[in-house]
């Protein structure tokens, strides 16, 4: 499973009404843009991830709070819609809010808008609470009791057919720069792997179409230094993608559609 990012929010015990939805300002840095002078797709997820951490920290639940309870959150699924691409140095407003919870699951919805308030992208992310062994754990009552959100939702799933024999394949390797502070491959990097494989297959049109949608389901984590294989093929309105470990095990399934 991918590396830890931000947990859903909870109150800090002050008795104040918790901030249900946080909006934070960002600016696209030069190194966050691609050769087309627009924000890299994985950077949308990076902004959403950072905004969620800021939300949690504002409410008194920083990483130390979770570390003391030997708990952390993992991304299990992402549904990212790119509505309009954002240019280098463009200011952004990123929002985050928890919209549903279910036992060990939490669903966050985020929107990315430009300075004029125009929608650039949306992201719905499924998170799973886990313990230090990576085993799913119940969401603490401190969180569940503070937010009047639905207590059930259907986690996102990505179903793929078997990879065709003529599918394009790309050999990949987990590098040090792919690792986050938890020493896991961060969830944003899997999206980079997808785009590298699609680009190597010669389908740049799928990566530059606007609007476009990415649906990813994370199945297992890639170890530092691991050799990976990205497999992609044309599908209805886009591309299918499967990321495999050296032993052939599935790490990620994804659809990229227009």
GITA-V515569 format. One record per residue. N is the residue number from 1. PHI is phi in radians with two decimals (none if undefined). OMEGA is omega in degrees with one decimal (NA if undefined). Layout:
N PHI OMEGA
N PHI OMEGA
This chain:
1 none -176.4
2 -1.26 -175.2
3 -1.21 -179.4
4 -1.09 167.9
5 -2.34 -169.9
6 -1.55 176.7
7 -1.46 170.8
8 -1.10 -173.4
9 -1.38 171.0
10 -2.62 -177.6
11 -1.33 -178.3
12 -1.69 177.1
13 1.50 -177.9
14 -1.50 -177.3
15 1.53 178.0
16 -1.30 176.3
17 -1.10 -177.5
18 -1.17 176.5
19 -1.30 -175.0
20 -1.35 -177.2
21 -2.38 -179.4
22 -1.91 173.4
23 -2.10 -178.6
24 -2.17 -179.3
25 -1.67 177.8
26 -2.40 175.9
27 -2.39 -177.1
28 -1.28 179.6
29 -1.39 -179.2
30 -0.99 -176.6
31 -1.35 176.9
32 -1.65 179.8
33 -1.76 -179.8
34 -1.76 -178.3
35 -1.08 175.2
36 -1.52 178.0
37 1.20 175.0
38 -2.23 -177.1
39 -1.05 174.6
40 -1.03 -177.3
41 -1.04 -178.2
42 -1.13 180.0
43 -1.22 173.5
44 -1.01 178.7
45 -1.18 178.9
46 -1.12 177.0
47 -1.11 -179.9
48 -1.09 179.3
49 -1.08 -179.4
50 -1.16 179.6
51 -1.10 179.0
52 -1.14 176.5
53 -1.12 178.7
54 -1.11 177.5
55 -1.04 -178.3
56 -1.11 -178.1
57 -1.14 177.2
58 -1.01 -177.7
59 -1.58 175.4
60 1.60 180.0
61 -1.93 177.2
62 -1.63 -178.0
63 -1.11 179.1
64 -1.12 178.7
65 -1.05 179.7
66 -1.27 -179.8
67 -1.08 179.6
68 -1.11 -179.8
69 -1.79 179.4
70 0.95 179.3
71 -2.25 168.6
72 -2.78 -176.3
73 -1.87 174.6
74 -2.12 174.0
75 -1.33 176.5
76 -1.95 179.3
77 -2.76 179.1
78 -2.33 171.7
79 -2.20 -173.6
80 -1.98 176.2
81 -1.93 172.5
82 -1.69 -178.0
83 -1.62 175.6
84 -2.57 -178.8
85 -1.40 -177.8
86 -1.86 -174.6
87 -1.62 177.2
88 -0.93 178.8
89 1.28 180.0
90 -1.22 175.7
91 -1.33 -177.7
92 -2.28 170.3
93 -2.09 -176.7
94 -1.98 178.8
95 -1.94 175.1
96 -2.61 175.5
97 -2.77 174.1
98 -1.49 -177.5
99 -1.99 176.5
100 -2.89 174.4
101 -2.45 179.2
102 -2.75 177.4
103 0.93 -179.6
104 -1.84 -173.3
105 -1.85 169.9
106 -2.49 -179.7
107 -2.05 177.1
108 -1.92 174.1
109 -2.01 179.1
110 -2.30 174.2
111 -2.26 175.5
112 -2.05 -177.0
113 -2.21 177.5
114 -1.51 -175.4
115 -1.10 179.5
116 -1.54 -179.6
117 1.57 179.4
118 -1.29 -178.7
119 -1.23 176.5
120 -1.80 -176.2
121 -2.82 171.3
122 -2.24 177.9
123 -2.47 171.6
124 -2.00 -172.4
125 -2.20 173.5
126 -1.56 177.6
127 -2.05 175.0
128 -2.15 174.7
129 -1.32 179.5
130 -2.35 172.9
131 -1.63 -175.8
132 -1.14 176.9
133 -1.52 -178.4
134 1.44 179.8
135 -1.55 178.4
136 -0.94 -178.0
137 -2.31 179.5
138 -1.07 175.0
139 -1.17 -178.5
140 -1.03 -179.1
141 -1.11 177.7
142 -1.04 178.5
143 -1.52 -175.9
144 -1.03 -174.2
145 -1.39 -173.2
146 -1.78 -173.2
147 -2.20 179.7
148 -1.41 178.7
149 -1.91 177.4
150 -0.93 -177.1
151 -1.67 176.0
152 -2.70 171.5
153 -2.81 179.5
154 -1.64 178.5
155 -1.01 179.9
156 -1.21 175.7
157 -2.26 175.8
158 -2.05 178.9
159 -1.75 178.0
160 -2.14 171.0
161 -1.29 174.9
162 -1.00 179.0
163 -1.15 177.9
164 -1.17 -176.0
165 -1.16 -179.0
166 -1.72 178.9
167 -1.10 176.6
168 -1.24 -178.1
169 -2.25 179.8
170 -2.38 176.1
171 -1.39 -178.0
172 -2.26 177.0
173 -2.44 176.6
174 -1.28 -179.2
175 -1.87 -179.7
176 -1.00 -178.0
177 -1.21 177.8
178 -1.43 -172.7
179 -1.58 178.0
180 -1.80 -177.6
181 -1.07 175.8
182 -1.55 -177.1
183 1.12 174.7
184 -1.88 169.5
185 -1.18 -176.5
186 -1.16 -175.6
187 -1.03 -179.7
188 -1.16 -175.9
189 -1.20 177.7
190 -1.12 176.0
191 -1.17 174.5
192 -1.10 177.9
193 -1.04 178.5
194 -1.01 -176.0
195 -1.20 176.0
196 -1.08 -178.6
197 -1.19 179.7
198 -1.14 178.1
199 -1.12 179.3
200 -1.13 177.7
201 -1.38 176.4
202 1.51 -176.9
203 -1.84 178.3
204 -1.10 -179.1
205 -1.06 179.2
206 -1.18 -176.4
207 -1.53 -178.1
208 -1.99 179.8
209 -1.13 175.7
210 -2.38 0.5
211 -1.36 172.8
212 -2.58 -174.0
213 -2.37 176.5
214 -2.04 173.7
215 -2.10 -175.9
216 -2.20 171.2
217 -2.13 -179.1
218 -1.57 -174.8
219 -1.87 -179.2
220 -2.77 -176.8
221 -1.65 174.4
222 -1.68 -177.9
223 -1.41 175.3
224 -0.94 179.3
225 1.40 -175.7
226 -1.17 171.8
227 -1.57 -176.9
228 -2.16 176.9
229 -2.35 176.3
230 -1.66 -177.9
231 -2.13 -177.6
232 -2.46 179.3
233 -2.67 179.1
234 -1.10 176.6
235 -2.41 -178.4
236 -0.99 177.1
237 1.09 179.1
238 2.92 -176.0
239 -2.36 167.4
240 -1.79 -177.7
241 -2.54 176.3
242 -2.36 177.3
243 -1.86 -175.5
244 -2.08 171.8
245 -1.41 -178.6
246 -1.07 180.0
247 -1.56 179.7
248 1.54 179.8
249 -1.25 -179.7
250 -1.41 175.4
251 -1.85 -175.2
252 -2.70 168.5
253 -2.15 -177.1
254 -2.70 169.8
255 -2.09 169.2
256 -2.08 -175.2
257 -2.25 178.8
258 -1.72 NA
